[in-house]
Structure formats: C-alpha cells, structure tokens
Amino acid sequence: MQLLEFQAKELFREYGISLLDSISSTNIEDGRKHAKQLGYPFVIKIQVPVGGRGKAGGIQKMSK
C-alpha cells in the first residue's frame, strides 16, 4: 500500500499517535492562509507518491 504523507498522518491520528500540527493546502492561496495560521517556522512539502522529493526541491523550510 502506498500512502501520501497526509494520508499516513490521518491513520496515525486514528490510532492515537501524536503528531505536530499540520494543514493540507491544495492551492497557493490556501497555502498562504494556512501558513499564517501555523506561524513561523513552518515547512512546505509537496505530496507526490515518488521518492526524492527533497532532492528535487519539494521540501522548503520557511522562517522569518
């Protein structure tokens, strides 16, 4: 079974595994709104079912 990160987090929460707060955004406008809700620092990750997203630039750390 292959899961995206947000799907795995949903399963973890169902079983009582604690996780850091996160919000899934589907477009840039929502992403900006969610970033303000979370505050700094935060991490933006693309959700793709392939390996190597970090090396491809799919993970960005944002700090003020």
Residue pairs with C-beta under 8 A, 6 or more apart in sequence:
2 49
3 11
4 47
4 48
4 49
5 45
5 47
6 22
6 24
6 47
9 19
9 22
12 19
13 19
21 38
23 34
23 37
23 38
24 47
25 31
25 33
25 34
31 44
35 42
35 44
35 62
40 62
40 63
40 64
41 61
41 62
41 63
41 64
42 62
43 59
43 60
43 61
43 62
44 59
44 60
44 62
45 53
45 58
45 59
45 60
46 53
46 58
46 59
48 58
53 59
